[in-house]
Structure formats: C-alpha cells, structure tokens
Amino acid sequence: MNALVVRDIAPSDFEAWKPLWDGYNAFYARSGATALPEAITLSTWARFFDADEPVHALVAERDGQLLGLAHYLYHRSTISIGNNCYLQDLFTVEAARGMGVGRALIEAVYEHARQAGSPRVYWQTHESNATAMQLYDKVAEKSGFVVYRKLL
C-alpha cells in the first residue's frame, strides 16, 4: 500500500469527489427528500476553482483512490486582523476511518491556514458524531460555544 497523499483538488477529480460529497451529505441526512439541489453541488464545485472565492478543497488519495475530502474557507472576523479558517466539511470513506485520513486532512488544512496567515482554524460537528470527536479531541480544543441557527 502506497503512502497517503493529501493534495489540492483538481478539476479532473469530479467523478471521484462526487461520491465522497454525496456520502458526506448522506451522513448529515441531506439525501433523499432533503438532498441538496444539484445546483448547489455544481456551484460548490465551481467555487473550488474560482480565484475570487475564499472556498478551497483538499482530497486524501491512496493508490489513485480518493479516500476523503476537506472543504475550508477563509473569512474576516471582528477579533483578529487575519482571516479565520473555517473547516466546513470533512469526510472519509468508511473503509478508511481510523487509518489517519481525517487527521491528515485536518493537519493539511492547518498548514494551508498557517501559510495564509490565518490565526485559527475551527469547525463544528453534530453532537452525535462521537467517532469523529475522538479524533477532534486529540487535534484541537473544544470552544465551549453552542451554535444557534434559523433557516430563512
């Protein structure tokens, strides 16, 4: 088995990325009747390659197969000069879980954020995502904040 490679996503990755994206959305119950419209998927994909967009994507690959994805974005904050980095989506295929893929993707986002001058990386997960939180507790600290939202 070859080494895991984490790299920027490429336009030629769409067919391999899409099942990961679909798996991520299914994990968060955004499938079936609550599936994201295809227009959102295509818009998200296009943003990764638009230099004017703050949205970025990494993939983890081994032996030519994509095993995971990380989508992150930079945004301004009222408490720092540099843009913060929000790790919005992180997903690994079930067969690769526990093999360091998630950690490698998080570490790669950390490195990209450092290079961009970002003072912090943060993310959120659902309270039921206990498996992922075992990793998150090792690579970051819980902020203590609770997320509120209202869909409009």
URGIJO-V349256 format. One record per residue. SS is DSSP state (H for helix, E for strand, - for the rest). PHI is phi in whole degrees, 0 to 359 (NA if undefined). D_CENTER is the distance of its C-alpha to the mean C-alpha in Angstrom with 2 decimals. Layout:
# URGIJO-V349256
ss:SS phi:PHI d_center:D_CENTER
ss:SS phi:PHI d_center:D_CENTER
This chain:
# URGIJO-V349256
ss:- phi:NA d_center:24.55
ss:- phi:282 d_center:23.07
ss:- phi:293 d_center:20.62
ss:- phi:286 d_center:16.87
ss:E phi:241 d_center:15.67
ss:E phi:254 d_center:12.34
ss:E phi:213 d_center:12.75
ss:E phi:297 d_center:11.93
ss:- phi:291 d_center:11.75
ss:- phi:239 d_center:15.32
ss:H phi:306 d_center:17.11
ss:H phi:285 d_center:18.67
ss:H phi:275 d_center:15.51
ss:H phi:307 d_center:15.53
ss:H phi:296 d_center:17.55
ss:H phi:273 d_center:15.46
ss:H phi:288 d_center:12.02
ss:H phi:303 d_center:13.53
ss:H phi:297 d_center:14.30
ss:H phi:295 d_center:10.81
ss:H phi:300 d_center:9.81
ss:H phi:296 d_center:13.08
ss:H phi:296 d_center:12.58
ss:H phi:299 d_center:9.49
ss:H phi:294 d_center:11.71
ss:H phi:295 d_center:14.71
ss:H phi:302 d_center:13.42
ss:- phi:265 d_center:13.31
ss:- phi:60 d_center:16.65
ss:- phi:255 d_center:15.82
ss:- phi:213 d_center:18.13
ss:H phi:61 d_center:21.87
ss:H phi:293 d_center:23.53
ss:H phi:255 d_center:20.41
ss:- phi:296 d_center:18.34
ss:- phi:293 d_center:16.60
ss:- phi:298 d_center:19.16
ss:H phi:303 d_center:18.81
ss:H phi:298 d_center:19.24
ss:H phi:291 d_center:15.89
ss:H phi:301 d_center:14.19
ss:H phi:292 d_center:16.43
ss:H phi:293 d_center:15.98
ss:H phi:301 d_center:12.18
ss:H phi:302 d_center:12.93
ss:H phi:297 d_center:15.74
ss:H phi:298 d_center:13.95
ss:- phi:301 d_center:12.03
ss:- phi:248 d_center:15.63
ss:- phi:259 d_center:17.40
ss:- phi:299 d_center:18.41
ss:- phi:273 d_center:19.20
ss:- phi:263 d_center:15.74
ss:- phi:272 d_center:13.52
ss:E phi:263 d_center:10.29
ss:E phi:226 d_center:8.87
ss:E phi:219 d_center:7.11
ss:E phi:239 d_center:7.63
ss:E phi:230 d_center:8.99
ss:E phi:253 d_center:11.01
ss:E phi:226 d_center:14.50
ss:E phi:221 d_center:17.77
ss:- phi:52 d_center:21.07
ss:- phi:78 d_center:19.76
ss:E phi:248 d_center:17.48
ss:E phi:283 d_center:13.70
ss:E phi:249 d_center:12.56
ss:E phi:194 d_center:8.79
ss:E phi:221 d_center:5.72
ss:E phi:219 d_center:2.72
ss:E phi:245 d_center:3.39
ss:E phi:218 d_center:5.62
ss:E phi:216 d_center:9.22
ss:E phi:253 d_center:12.56
ss:E phi:210 d_center:15.25
ss:- phi:289 d_center:18.74
ss:- phi:215 d_center:19.99
ss:- phi:279 d_center:23.53
ss:- phi:243 d_center:23.48
ss:- phi:206 d_center:22.55
ss:- phi:277 d_center:23.53
ss:- phi:286 d_center:20.40
ss:- phi:292 d_center:17.25
ss:E phi:279 d_center:14.74
ss:E phi:248 d_center:11.10
ss:E phi:255 d_center:8.82
ss:E phi:277 d_center:5.31
ss:E phi:277 d_center:5.04
ss:E phi:228 d_center:2.93
ss:E phi:220 d_center:3.37
ss:E phi:208 d_center:6.58
ss:E phi:231 d_center:9.70
ss:- phi:296 d_center:13.01
ss:H phi:303 d_center:15.56
ss:H phi:295 d_center:17.89
ss:H phi:260 d_center:15.64
ss:- phi:291 d_center:14.88
ss:- phi:82 d_center:16.83
ss:- phi:251 d_center:17.05
ss:- phi:90 d_center:14.86
ss:H phi:292 d_center:11.92
ss:H phi:301 d_center:9.39
ss:H phi:300 d_center:11.49
ss:H phi:296 d_center:11.64
ss:H phi:294 d_center:7.99
ss:H phi:299 d_center:8.20
ss:H phi:299 d_center:11.57
ss:H phi:293 d_center:10.71
ss:H phi:297 d_center:8.61
ss:H phi:306 d_center:11.76
ss:H phi:294 d_center:13.98
ss:H phi:298 d_center:12.77
ss:H phi:296 d_center:13.13
ss:H phi:303 d_center:16.51
ss:H phi:297 d_center:17.64
ss:- phi:275 d_center:16.92
ss:- phi:80 d_center:18.98
ss:- phi:284 d_center:16.52
ss:- phi:280 d_center:18.15
ss:- phi:200 d_center:15.23
ss:E phi:240 d_center:11.56
ss:E phi:217 d_center:10.95
ss:- phi:202 d_center:8.98
ss:- phi:227 d_center:10.62
ss:- phi:217 d_center:11.07
ss:- phi:287 d_center:14.07
ss:- phi:299 d_center:17.21
ss:- phi:275 d_center:17.86
ss:- phi:274 d_center:14.86
ss:H phi:299 d_center:17.27
ss:H phi:298 d_center:16.13
ss:H phi:295 d_center:12.67
ss:H phi:295 d_center:14.61
ss:H phi:299 d_center:16.91
ss:H phi:288 d_center:14.38
ss:H phi:302 d_center:13.10
ss:H phi:295 d_center:16.82
ss:H phi:270 d_center:17.35
ss:H phi:248 d_center:14.84
ss:- phi:202 d_center:15.04
ss:- phi:243 d_center:17.51
ss:- phi:289 d_center:17.60
ss:- phi:278 d_center:18.45
ss:- phi:87 d_center:20.87
ss:- phi:277 d_center:19.90
ss:- phi:251 d_center:19.94
ss:- phi:267 d_center:18.10
ss:- phi:245 d_center:20.53
ss:- phi:206 d_center:20.06
ss:- phi:220 d_center:22.44
ss:- phi:283 d_center:21.69
ss:- phi:246 d_center:24.03
